[in-house]
């Protein structure tokens, strides 16, 4: 189960970013905004959230979306 603080922060950031910009943030942007150590850590949490059905990944750059 993903860490609740990271999960909530990532989901909130994705919603806000996509609503404001019309496309998803980079892994570096997610890591910086959510207090993660780097893009690999951000990717790890996004994959975990995808496995739980909370986000989906489109087949393109910056393709993460909240379900």
N, C-alpha and C positions, 0 to 999 in steps of 0.2 A: 504494500500500500504506500503510495507516495506520501511524503511529509506534508501534512495539512497546510502548513504555512507556505511552502513552495508551491503547492498545487493551487491554492487560492490566489497567490500573487501572480502566478503565470496565467491563470485563466482570466483574471481581472485585466492584466496588462494586454493580453491578446484581444479581448473584447474592445477595450479602449482604443488600442492602436488601429485595429481593423476598422472600427467605426469612424475614426478620424482620418485615416489615410486611404481606405479602400483596398488595402493589401496588407499582408502580414509583415511583422518585424523580422529582422535577421536574428540568427542565433546569438550573435554578439549583443544586439540590442536587448534581447530577452534576458540574457545573463546579467547585463549591467543594471537593468531596471528591477530585476528580482533578487539581486544580491547573491547571484550564483558565481562560482569561481571561474567560469569560462563557457565557451560555446559547447564543449563536449558535455558539460554538466547540464546545460540547457537542453541539449538534444536528449540526454538520458531521461529527464523529467517529461519532455514532450512525448517520447515513446511510451513511457509509463502511463501518461494520461490518455494516449491513443488506445492502449490496451484496455483501459477502463471505459472507453467509449466517450470520453469527455472532450476530446479534440479529434479532428481529422486532418490528414495531410493530403493536399492537392498535389498533383504531379507537376509541380513547377517551383521555381525559386520563390521563397517567402510564402509557401503554401499552407501554413498551419492556420486552422480555423477552429473556433469553439463550436461544438455541436449543439 
